[in-house]
């Protein structure tokens, strides 16, 4: 691990589940940086499915739960796998109550 690396946090993305329509909807903006830790917290009362291409579902997040992709568990370096910069996370579900959040951490090279 290089001591010239730091961790950065992207701005929290928030989605009001009351606006879920049954169609794929963007969960905030695309990733501004390659993400080595990506977490979605479903603080709503409805199940949502997750897509990274706006077409195919790749994961599910039940009501009152979360998922965490920790690509950094192999150790922090510029060679760790990441979710690419520009990736847009989409969610699908029916209208509910509560918010859905997306948290992203990235590596800053000094």
C-alpha positions in Angstrom: 0.0 0.0 0.0 1.3 3.4 -0.9 1.1 6.2 1.7 0.6 8.7 -1.0 -3.1 7.6 -1.4 -6.0 9.1 0.4 -9.7 8.3 0.5 -12.3 10.6 -1.0 -16.1 10.6 -0.6 -18.5 11.5 -3.3 -21.6 13.5 -2.4 -24.4 11.4 -1.0 -27.1 10.5 -3.5 -30.6 10.4 -2.2 -33.8 9.1 -3.8 -37.3 9.5 -2.4 -39.0 6.1 -2.8 -42.4 7.8 -3.1 -41.3 8.7 -6.7 -40.6 5.1 -7.7 -42.7 4.3 -10.8 -42.0 0.7 -11.7 -39.5 1.8 -14.4 -35.7 2.1 -14.1 -34.8 5.5 -12.6 -31.4 7.0 -12.0 -30.2 7.0 -8.4 -28.6 10.4 -8.4 -25.8 11.3 -10.8 -23.2 9.0 -12.5 -20.1 8.3 -10.4 -17.7 11.2 -10.7 -14.8 8.9 -9.7 -14.0 5.2 -10.0 -15.5 3.7 -6.8 -13.7 1.1 -4.7 -16.5 1.0 -2.1 -20.1 1.4 -3.2 -23.0 1.1 -0.7 -26.7 1.4 -1.2 -29.0 1.8 1.8 -32.7 1.1 1.2 -34.3 2.9 4.1 -37.7 2.6 2.4 -40.5 0.1 2.9 -40.2 -1.4 -0.7 -37.8 -3.8 -2.4 -35.8 -2.3 -5.3 -33.8 -3.9 -8.0 -30.5 -2.4 -9.2 -29.1 -1.9 -12.7 -25.8 -0.5 -13.9 -26.8 -0.2 -17.6 -30.4 0.9 -17.4 -31.6 -2.4 -19.0 -30.5 -5.4 -17.0 -31.0 -5.9 -13.3 -27.9 -7.0 -11.4 -28.9 -6.9 -7.8 -31.8 -6.5 -5.4 -32.0 -4.5 -2.2 -34.9 -5.5 0.1 -36.8 -2.9 2.2 -34.9 -1.7 5.3 -31.6 -3.2 4.2 -28.4 -2.4 2.3 -25.8 -3.9 0.0 -22.1 -3.1 0.0 -19.5 -3.7 -2.7 -16.1 -3.5 -1.1 -13.6 -3.8 -4.0 -10.9 -2.4 -1.7 -10.8 -5.6 0.5 -7.8 -6.7 -1.6 -5.8 -3.7 -0.4 -5.7 -0.1 -1.5 -3.7 0.4 -4.6 -4.2 1.8 -8.1 -4.6 -1.8 -9.3 -7.7 -2.7 -7.2 -10.9 -3.3 -9.1 -13.4 -0.5 -9.1 -16.8 0.4 -10.4 -15.9 2.7 -13.3 -16.2 6.4 -13.3 -19.3 7.5 -15.1 -21.3 4.4 -14.1 -25.0 5.3 -13.5 -26.9 3.3 -10.9 -30.5 2.7 -11.7 -33.3 1.4 -9.3 -36.7 0.0 -10.0 -39.6 -0.5 -7.6 -43.0 0.6 -6.7 -43.8 3.8 -4.8 -43.2 3.5 -1.0 -42.1 5.6 1.9 -38.5 6.4 3.0 -35.3 7.3 1.1 -32.8 5.2 -0.8 -29.1 6.3 -0.5 -26.0 5.7 -2.5 -22.5 6.1 -0.9 -19.3 6.0 -2.9 -15.7 6.1 -1.8 -12.7 6.5 -4.1 -8.9 6.6 -4.0 -7.1 10.0 -4.4 -3.7 9.6 -5.8 -1.3 12.3 -4.5 
